[in-house]
Amino acid sequence: MAAKENLGAERKRKIAVTGNQGYIGSVLTRLLIEAGYKVVGIDAGIFEDVQMVPRLPATVQIKKDIRDIEKDDLAGCEAVIHLAGLSNDPLGELDQQLTYDINFKAGVRLAEIAKKAKIERFLFSSSCSTYGASGPKVVTEKDKVNPRTAYAKSKVMMEKELVRMASHGFVPVILRNATVFGFSPRLRLDLVVNDLTANGYLNGRIEVLSDGTPWRPNLHVMDCAKAFMFLMEAPAEQVCREAFNIGQAANNRQVRDIAAKVQQVIAGSKIIIKSESTRDERTYRVSFDKIEQAGWQAKWSINQGVQDLVQIFRKRGFDNEDSKFNGYYTLRRYRAMMQAGLMSNTLRMIDDIKVKV
Ligand SMILES: NC(=O)c1ccc[n+]([C@@H]2O[C@H](COP(=O)([O-])OP(=O)(O)OC[C@H]3O[C@@H](n4cnc5c(N)ncnc54)[C@H](O)[C@@H]3O)[C@@H](O)[C@H]2O)c1
């Protein structure tokens, strides 16, 4: 009996994480492993070499495109956390059909494989950008989504399909993550807080490209990882087929206000509003009451995340030359990989990365 229980406990600990070598995935993999889980990482390896600090390897790493996943890849897993795919609006516009194929079709196929394999919990990394242009109203999960881009549309389609697939033995949970910020081994500098911080730190200029008025919810990458773990462990009846906005009310900010927060940390830096006349139509203020009522709260303020980033930049002597590396910018990296012949025009990896791209 005791041996059986042990086997059960052991089996419970194996989690598949797609996109585990990405910005969020690198932090989440470490968090899960440190919490005692085994992680089966599935990633095409597009950012494999992008490591400002070494990332903690998954227990098992499968180098594969999510379009090619098979049942055996998920063998013995108790949950799937699905992060892989085209991960922001500009990248989603590169080829809208491929955004549909990778973010929606391959995602649904993965969920079907998981369901057939009797893997009960399936967590999907959706986005608050599904709310699109919701104006000054604070939106909740009950409000209508209003996706404005191919990326956001693919997230909404995937959410709907997962809700449809939910059953007694299949518990999909949707995390509508706010825009993430903060340090990760696979650093992304194309996210608003990180971008403003890197520019302020390197050049003393905090450049806001729009008129700075759009509202954005923000979420630290460690909080994001913790929310995945919380919802993975939450009772099924509390979370099945539910969408949760992930973030905190205090981090709902207008972009010009984020710039002011960065300026407070970086002494002597200047805010430059590049275009008083350019309005970004994507603006949304989000309620996080639902996840807080479920018992989880984000901890990191924007100020703490900026301070932490600046400390790491200082410690590592991060300079303007380093910041040019395509690996820190999602769309630029894909384009550079294609130009170098490392990625096909269907966004499949052709070869291993042996040079700096
Ligand atoms: N970063 C944010 O602000 C944010 C906010 C909301 C939602 N999300 C979502 O969270 C997820 C992770 O975001 P991220 O910032 O870590 O992105 P990322 O681009 O840093 O990581 C994505 C990972 O997926 C892998 N990948 C991409 N296409 C693949 C494919 N076809 N097959 C296998 N692997 C593939 C990449 O190699 C990469 O390691 C994405 O689904 C994104 O849409 C991110």
The ligand as a Gaussian input file, in Angstrom:
#p B3LYP/6-31G(d) Opt

LIG

0 1
 N        5.249000      38.101000     -22.062000
 C        4.062000      38.659000     -21.907000
 O        3.924000      39.859000     -21.590000
 C        2.815000      37.826000     -22.080000
 C        1.586000      38.371000     -21.683000
 C        0.434000      37.616000     -21.872000
 C        0.506000      36.353000     -22.424000
 N        1.714000      35.852000     -22.796000
 C        1.760000      34.499000     -23.400000
 O        2.583000      33.670000     -22.595000
 C        3.274000      32.727000     -23.430000
 C        4.773000      32.828000     -23.188000
 O        5.198000      34.163000     -23.449000
 P        6.739000      34.559000     -23.383000
 O        6.808000      36.022000     -23.143000
 O        7.457000      33.640000     -22.469000
 O        7.151000      34.296000     -24.895000
 P        8.568000      33.880000     -25.537000
 O        8.476000      34.252000     -26.971000
 O        9.687000      34.411000     -24.719000
 O        8.569000      32.303000     -25.389000
 C        7.869000      31.453000     -26.240000
 C        8.616000      30.133000     -26.286000
 O        7.880000      29.269000     -27.149000
 C        8.780000      28.658000     -28.067000
 N        8.065000      28.443000     -29.307000
 C        7.566000      29.386000     -30.168000
 N        6.972000      28.789000     -31.205000
 C        7.087000      27.457000     -31.006000
 C        6.648000      26.323000     -31.736000
 N        5.985000      26.429000     -32.888000
 N        6.937000      25.103000     -31.240000
 C        7.613000      24.958000     -30.066000
 N        8.053000      25.995000     -29.344000
 C        7.786000      27.232000     -29.807000
 C        9.931000      29.626000     -28.240000
 O       11.119000      28.942000     -28.617000
 C       10.023000      30.250000     -26.855000
 O       10.950000      29.587000     -26.055000
 C        2.867000      33.047000     -24.860000
 O        1.804000      32.200000     -25.214000
 C        2.379000      34.483000     -24.782000
 O        1.424000      34.766000     -25.777000
 C        2.869000      36.548000     -22.634000

